[in-house]
Structure formats: C-alpha cells, structure tokens
C-alpha cells in the first residue's frame, strides 16, 4: 500500500494550488478520516446528512481480553481438532468399506481344513473336500518317492521336480482337479502309477505331474502346512 | 505457555499437519475403546465371550 500516501499527498498538494471550493471533493477522494481531525477510533462519514446507521459502533465490549498468542493457539487448536476428527472419520469410513469387502468369519472358518496324518497309512490316498474342491493326500512309500525323483524333469510337459511339489517327500498334497477340463482324476490308476483322468485320458505320475494326455499342467498344489502335533492344515 | 505451544505446534504447516494426524491417531484409539466399552456394556451377558464359559470347559487356547 505504499502508493496510497504518495497519492493522497499529491492530491493534497494540487488541492492547495486550486481554489478553495474544491476542498470537499478532495476530501472525498482521499477518504482519509484524519482530515476531519477527530479521534481515530470512530469513523465519521465526510458526507452531509449522516445517519445513525452509518456510524460504526463500539466493539470493545466484544474484543478478546486474552493475548494474541492465546487467541491464535485456541483458534488453531479448534481447526486442528476438527481436522483430526475428520481425518479419523475419513479413515474409518474407508476402512469399514474395505473390511466389508473382505471374507467374513464363517467363510474364513471354512477356508482351512485340518487332517490328522497319523490316520493315513503308507501307500494310501485320502481325498478331502476343501473350498468345494477335492484335495488328494497321498502317503507315499520310499519306492514311490524314488520313482518320482528318477524322472527326467526336462522331458516333462510342465517341468517341475518332485522337490518343488512337496514340502515333505512322504506327503503329496494336491488339488484333485484335472488341469484339462476340471474332472476329478482317479487315484492309483493310469500308465504312470499315479492318477488317471477318465474324462479325456490324462495320465499323472506319482508326483501329480502330467505325463500323457490332453492336460497342459501338473495337478495344482494348494497352500498347506504341517502343524507340530502331526496334523496337516490345508489353506 | 500459550505462545510456546503455538510456536511448537502450529507455527509451521508441517508441524501442524503432524500434530493433527497424531491427534487423529490417538483420538481414534480412544474413541474406539470407548465405543466398544459402551457396546459391551449395553449387551452384557449376551455375547459369546460372556457365555463362553458355560459351553467350553478349560482351554483358553482356542
């Protein structure tokens, strides 16, 4: 606002040179209450016929008695509090929507299946249901593990070594869904001593790998773990 | 006191934002706890954790 005093000074100077009749107009242009010479706390209109409504009342009754820093602290505290509550509200709104989309407790309870491994003798298959699909568990004999390891991996359609497919060599756990069109293969059948899919004639070996027939991939391995007390947890 | 707090917390925008987020974090924990207590108090005796001991003997490990 630096130019304003300069301007008013220039106007005042020109007014001094001019005849006295224009002084009221100059006053209106410069609009400085100091020209009136009254006390600066109240504003008085330079125009004639001023009414009560144009007088600015005394606000001192409403002014804060506290310090400026205290007022600023209070003001920013209120702003910050509103911001914090809004942030917490926004966060929990988003969170509730996301939680709403995730699996509910009953679905999670069905998502895991426990199998007692002690009840499965060596050389036997067990089929359990997990998430609506059959899961094959085979307790393999040492001869079967040997057989699975002796296969030339490079010659397979979906090359996977037996170690990649099992966590413990004596336990083979896999989804019993043929990778061709989703039939359930028959255990202990087929040309390779493993599984045989009757729908279109896919042969799987003792590690569940595709060896012959139309299926493109090995039988899928679900996520599973062995618990400490001799149980298998699928899921 | 007031000006010291103001200078530390609100003077710079990033400190104000940090203070607001920290406040939101603390507020949310407190509010959630309070509302959970209110809920549990209103539904006392009706929730599974209240009647569990009648159906499950021992074994808090489930």
Interface residues (C-beta under 8 A of the other chain):
Chain A: X67 X69 X70 X72 X73 X76 X77 X80 X81 X83 X84 X85 X87 X88 X91 X92
Chain B: X2 X3 X5 X6 X9 X10 X16 X19 X20 X21 X23 X24 X25 X27 X28 X31
